[in-house]
Amino acid sequence: MLKKIFALFIVALISYSIYYDLHAGTIPTNAKETTEKNVAIQPETTHGPYVTAKVHSGDTVLTIVKKISGGTAPSIEKVIRDFSKLNGGIAPEDIQIGQTYRFPIYGESR
């Protein structure tokens, strides 16, 4: 009797796995393509001055902002908020090496 219950459970589990795979899919899509499509669809922002720059290994949003702003930058919270607005809601911790983003300009470079 226990073997029949176990076999029924296994059949149900396999059936659910096949159903889920056919309807939702289990192969992940390329996250980079999805992000680029979302950014392209969003309207242009009209926030303060910015510079478009490519991210290199070791760069952070704050270091890039300090470079382009002549070593000055406001609070980290303001930089994070402005960067996200300029880039369609992308968080600073989600930047990728080799990608191009908009960075806000503060201080002397204005």
Biotite code that builds the C-alpha atoms (Angstrom):
import biotite.structure as struc

atoms = struc.array([
    struc.Atom([0.000, 0.000, 0.000], chain_id="A", res_id=1, res_name="MET", atom_name="CA", element="C"),
    struc.Atom([2.829, 2.415, 0.865], chain_id="A", res_id=2, res_name="LEU", atom_name="CA", element="C"),
    struc.Atom([4.535, 1.694, -2.457], chain_id="A", res_id=3, res_name="LYS", atom_name="CA", element="C"),
    struc.Atom([1.359, 2.635, -4.353], chain_id="A", res_id=4, res_name="LYS", atom_name="CA", element="C"),
    struc.Atom([1.040, 5.940, -2.481], chain_id="A", res_id=5, res_name="ILE", atom_name="CA", element="C"),
    struc.Atom([4.714, 6.722, -3.135], chain_id="A", res_id=6, res_name="PHE", atom_name="CA", element="C"),
    struc.Atom([4.328, 5.857, -6.841], chain_id="A", res_id=7, res_name="ALA", atom_name="CA", element="C"),
    struc.Atom([1.215, 8.081, -7.069], chain_id="A", res_id=8, res_name="LEU", atom_name="CA", element="C"),
    struc.Atom([3.132, 10.945, -5.422], chain_id="A", res_id=9, res_name="PHE", atom_name="CA", element="C"),
    struc.Atom([6.020, 10.571, -7.895], chain_id="A", res_id=10, res_name="ILE", atom_name="CA", element="C"),
    struc.Atom([3.626, 10.532, -10.881], chain_id="A", res_id=11, res_name="VAL", atom_name="CA", element="C"),
    struc.Atom([1.875, 13.661, -9.560], chain_id="A", res_id=12, res_name="ALA", atom_name="CA", element="C"),
    struc.Atom([5.218, 15.434, -9.047], chain_id="A", res_id=13, res_name="LEU", atom_name="CA", element="C"),
    struc.Atom([6.414, 14.580, -12.545], chain_id="A", res_id=14, res_name="ILE", atom_name="CA", element="C"),
    struc.Atom([3.076, 15.673, -14.045], chain_id="A", res_id=15, res_name="SER", atom_name="CA", element="C"),
    struc.Atom([3.244, 19.017, -12.242], chain_id="A", res_id=16, res_name="TYR", atom_name="CA", element="C"),
    struc.Atom([6.858, 19.522, -13.386], chain_id="A", res_id=17, res_name="SER", atom_name="CA", element="C"),
    struc.Atom([5.904, 18.927, -17.006], chain_id="A", res_id=18, res_name="ILE", atom_name="CA", element="C"),
    struc.Atom([2.863, 21.217, -16.702], chain_id="A", res_id=19, res_name="TYR", atom_name="CA", element="C"),
    struc.Atom([4.964, 24.024, -15.161], chain_id="A", res_id=20, res_name="TYR", atom_name="CA", element="C"),
    struc.Atom([7.695, 23.646, -17.780], chain_id="A", res_id=21, res_name="ASP", atom_name="CA", element="C"),
    struc.Atom([5.213, 23.871, -20.654], chain_id="A", res_id=22, res_name="LEU", atom_name="CA", element="C"),
    struc.Atom([3.343, 26.906, -19.287], chain_id="A", res_id=23, res_name="HIS", atom_name="CA", element="C"),
    struc.Atom([5.921, 29.006, -17.425], chain_id="A", res_id=24, res_name="ALA", atom_name="CA", element="C"),
    struc.Atom([9.167, 27.629, -18.782], chain_id="A", res_id=25, res_name="GLY", atom_name="CA", element="C"),
    struc.Atom([12.308, 26.897, -16.843], chain_id="A", res_id=26, res_name="THR", atom_name="CA", element="C"),
    struc.Atom([14.967, 28.230, -19.202], chain_id="A", res_id=27, res_name="ILE", atom_name="CA", element="C"),
    struc.Atom([16.005, 31.725, -18.059], chain_id="A", res_id=28, res_name="PRO", atom_name="CA", element="C"),
    struc.Atom([15.993, 34.513, -20.605], chain_id="A", res_id=29, res_name="THR", atom_name="CA", element="C"),
    struc.Atom([19.003, 36.709, -21.154], chain_id="A", res_id=30, res_name="ASN", atom_name="CA", element="C"),
    struc.Atom([18.665, 39.367, -18.418], chain_id="A", res_id=31, res_name="ALA", atom_name="CA", element="C"),
    struc.Atom([20.826, 41.871, -20.324], chain_id="A", res_id=32, res_name="LYS", atom_name="CA", element="C"),
    struc.Atom([18.445, 41.921, -23.318], chain_id="A", res_id=33, res_name="GLU", atom_name="CA", element="C"),
    struc.Atom([15.423, 42.368, -21.062], chain_id="A", res_id=34, res_name="THR", atom_name="CA", element="C"),
    struc.Atom([17.040, 45.297, -19.227], chain_id="A", res_id=35, res_name="THR", atom_name="CA", element="C"),
    struc.Atom([18.039, 47.021, -22.456], chain_id="A", res_id=36, res_name="GLU", atom_name="CA", element="C"),
    struc.Atom([14.509, 46.696, -23.853], chain_id="A", res_id=37, res_name="LYS", atom_name="CA", element="C"),
    struc.Atom([13.002, 48.205, -20.694], chain_id="A", res_id=38, res_name="ASN", atom_name="CA", element="C"),
    struc.Atom([15.389, 51.158, -20.770], chain_id="A", res_id=39, res_name="VAL", atom_name="CA", element="C"),
    struc.Atom([14.741, 51.823, -24.470], chain_id="A", res_id=40, res_name="ALA", atom_name="CA", element="C"),
    struc.Atom([10.965, 51.928, -23.958], chain_id="A", res_id=41, res_name="ILE", atom_name="CA", element="C"),
    struc.Atom([11.069, 54.480, -21.165], chain_id="A", res_id=42, res_name="GLN", atom_name="CA", element="C"),
    struc.Atom([10.734, 58.160, -22.076], chain_id="A", res_id=43, res_name="PRO", atom_name="CA", element="C"),
    struc.Atom([13.693, 60.517, -21.997], chain_id="A", res_id=44, res_name="GLU", atom_name="CA", element="C"),
    struc.Atom([14.300, 62.125, -18.631], chain_id="A", res_id=45, res_name="THR", atom_name="CA", element="C"),
    struc.Atom([14.622, 65.869, -18.195], chain_id="A", res_id=46, res_name="THR", atom_name="CA", element="C"),
    struc.Atom([16.680, 65.820, -15.021], chain_id="A", res_id=47, res_name="HIS", atom_name="CA", element="C"),
    struc.Atom([19.782, 67.929, -14.445], chain_id="A", res_id=48, res_name="GLY", atom_name="CA", element="C"),
    struc.Atom([22.973, 67.727, -16.465], chain_id="A", res_id=49, res_name="PRO", atom_name="CA", element="C"),
    struc.Atom([24.523, 64.332, -17.008], chain_id="A", res_id=50, res_name="TYR", atom_name="CA", element="C"),
    struc.Atom([27.349, 62.575, -18.803], chain_id="A", res_id=51, res_name="VAL", atom_name="CA", element="C"),
    struc.Atom([27.087, 59.235, -20.566], chain_id="A", res_id=52, res_name="THR", atom_name="CA", element="C"),
    struc.Atom([29.984, 56.975, -19.578], chain_id="A", res_id=53, res_name="ALA", atom_name="CA", element="C"),
    struc.Atom([31.022, 53.354, -19.999], chain_id="A", res_id=54, res_name="LYS", atom_name="CA", element="C"),
    struc.Atom([31.629, 51.337, -16.820], chain_id="A", res_id=55, res_name="VAL", atom_name="CA", element="C"),
    struc.Atom([35.057, 49.715, -16.445], chain_id="A", res_id=56, res_name="HIS", atom_name="CA", element="C"),
    struc.Atom([36.275, 47.101, -13.984], chain_id="A", res_id=57, res_name="SER", atom_name="CA", element="C"),
    struc.Atom([36.507, 48.528, -10.463], chain_id="A", res_id=58, res_name="GLY", atom_name="CA", element="C"),
    struc.Atom([34.204, 51.475, -11.158], chain_id="A", res_id=59, res_name="ASP", atom_name="CA", element="C"),
    struc.Atom([31.300, 52.370, -8.898], chain_id="A", res_id=60, res_name="THR", atom_name="CA", element="C"),
    struc.Atom([28.642, 54.989, -9.469], chain_id="A", res_id=61, res_name="VAL", atom_name="CA", element="C"),
    struc.Atom([30.165, 57.183, -6.761], chain_id="A", res_id=62, res_name="LEU", atom_name="CA", element="C"),
    struc.Atom([33.725, 57.016, -8.151], chain_id="A", res_id=63, res_name="THR", atom_name="CA", element="C"),
    struc.Atom([32.520, 57.859, -11.659], chain_id="A", res_id=64, res_name="ILE", atom_name="CA", element="C"),
    struc.Atom([30.401, 60.768, -10.383], chain_id="A", res_id=65, res_name="VAL", atom_name="CA", element="C"),
    struc.Atom([33.368, 62.124, -8.410], chain_id="A", res_id=66, res_name="LYS", atom_name="CA", element="C"),
    struc.Atom([35.621, 61.889, -11.502], chain_id="A", res_id=67, res_name="LYS", atom_name="CA", element="C"),
    struc.Atom([33.226, 63.740, -13.781], chain_id="A", res_id=68, res_name="ILE", atom_name="CA", element="C"),
    struc.Atom([32.272, 66.311, -11.140], chain_id="A", res_id=69, res_name="SER", atom_name="CA", element="C"),
    struc.Atom([35.818, 67.336, -10.288], chain_id="A", res_id=70, res_name="GLY", atom_name="CA", element="C"),
    struc.Atom([36.042, 65.390, -7.025], chain_id="A", res_id=71, res_name="GLY", atom_name="CA", element="C"),
    struc.Atom([32.861, 66.765, -5.477], chain_id="A", res_id=72, res_name="THR", atom_name="CA", element="C"),
    struc.Atom([29.620, 64.893, -4.947], chain_id="A", res_id=73, res_name="ALA", atom_name="CA", element="C"),
    struc.Atom([26.606, 65.429, -2.699], chain_id="A", res_id=74, res_name="PRO", atom_name="CA", element="C"),
    struc.Atom([25.294, 62.769, -0.319], chain_id="A", res_id=75, res_name="SER", atom_name="CA", element="C"),
    struc.Atom([25.318, 59.167, -1.467], chain_id="A", res_id=76, res_name="ILE", atom_name="CA", element="C"),
    struc.Atom([21.519, 59.070, -1.220], chain_id="A", res_id=77, res_name="GLU", atom_name="CA", element="C"),
    struc.Atom([21.201, 61.964, -3.708], chain_id="A", res_id=78, res_name="LYS", atom_name="CA", element="C"),
    struc.Atom([23.649, 60.342, -6.133], chain_id="A", res_id=79, res_name="VAL", atom_name="CA", element="C"),
    struc.Atom([21.726, 57.040, -5.941], chain_id="A", res_id=80, res_name="ILE", atom_name="CA", element="C"),
    struc.Atom([18.377, 58.773, -6.474], chain_id="A", res_id=81, res_name="ARG", atom_name="CA", element="C"),
    struc.Atom([19.636, 60.880, -9.413], chain_id="A", res_id=82, res_name="ASP", atom_name="CA", element="C"),
    struc.Atom([21.426, 57.936, -11.059], chain_id="A", res_id=83, res_name="PHE", atom_name="CA", element="C"),
    struc.Atom([18.269, 55.792, -10.854], chain_id="A", res_id=84, res_name="SER", atom_name="CA", element="C"),
    struc.Atom([16.143, 58.582, -12.355], chain_id="A", res_id=85, res_name="LYS", atom_name="CA", element="C"),
    struc.Atom([18.550, 59.101, -15.246], chain_id="A", res_id=86, res_name="LEU", atom_name="CA", element="C"),
    struc.Atom([18.756, 55.377, -16.030], chain_id="A", res_id=87, res_name="ASN", atom_name="CA", element="C"),
    struc.Atom([15.137, 54.292, -15.890], chain_id="A", res_id=88, res_name="GLY", atom_name="CA", element="C"),
    struc.Atom([15.157, 52.968, -12.335], chain_id="A", res_id=89, res_name="GLY", atom_name="CA", element="C"),
    struc.Atom([18.358, 50.921, -12.535], chain_id="A", res_id=90, res_name="ILE", atom_name="CA", element="C"),
    struc.Atom([19.923, 50.625, -9.087], chain_id="A", res_id=91, res_name="ALA", atom_name="CA", element="C"),
    struc.Atom([23.617, 51.604, -8.777], chain_id="A", res_id=92, res_name="PRO", atom_name="CA", element="C"),
    struc.Atom([24.516, 48.146, -7.498], chain_id="A", res_id=93, res_name="GLU", atom_name="CA", element="C"),
    struc.Atom([23.139, 46.611, -10.725], chain_id="A", res_id=94, res_name="ASP", atom_name="CA", element="C"),
    struc.Atom([25.559, 48.331, -13.127], chain_id="A", res_id=95, res_name="ILE", atom_name="CA", element="C"),
    struc.Atom([27.546, 46.023, -15.362], chain_id="A", res_id=96, res_name="GLN", atom_name="CA", element="C"),
    struc.Atom([31.069, 46.299, -16.712], chain_id="A", res_id=97, res_name="ILE", atom_name="CA", element="C"),
    struc.Atom([31.103, 47.345, -20.361], chain_id="A", res_id=98, res_name="GLY", atom_name="CA", element="C"),
    struc.Atom([27.633, 48.921, -20.286], chain_id="A", res_id=99, res_name="GLN", atom_name="CA", element="C"),
    struc.Atom([26.987, 52.640, -20.812], chain_id="A", res_id=100, res_name="THR", atom_name="CA", element="C"),
    struc.Atom([24.948, 54.643, -18.285], chain_id="A", res_id=101, res_name="TYR", atom_name="CA", element="C"),
    struc.Atom([24.054, 58.268, -17.573], chain_id="A", res_id=102, res_name="ARG", atom_name="CA", element="C"),
    struc.Atom([25.805, 59.789, -14.562], chain_id="A", res_id=103, res_name="PHE", atom_name="CA", element="C"),
    struc.Atom([24.669, 63.062, -12.938], chain_id="A", res_id=104, res_name="PRO", atom_name="CA", element="C"),
    struc.Atom([27.111, 65.979, -12.853], chain_id="A", res_id=105, res_name="ILE", atom_name="CA", element="C"),
    struc.Atom([27.550, 68.011, -9.664], chain_id="A", res_id=106, res_name="TYR", atom_name="CA", element="C"),
    struc.Atom([29.808, 70.904, -8.672], chain_id="A", res_id=107, res_name="GLY", atom_name="CA", element="C"),
    struc.Atom([32.434, 72.466, -10.957], chain_id="A", res_id=108, res_name="GLU", atom_name="CA", element="C"),
    struc.Atom([31.528, 70.629, -14.192], chain_id="A", res_id=109, res_name="SER", atom_name="CA", element="C"),
    struc.Atom([28.109, 72.312, -14.424], chain_id="A", res_id=110, res_name="ARG", atom_name="CA", element="C"),
])
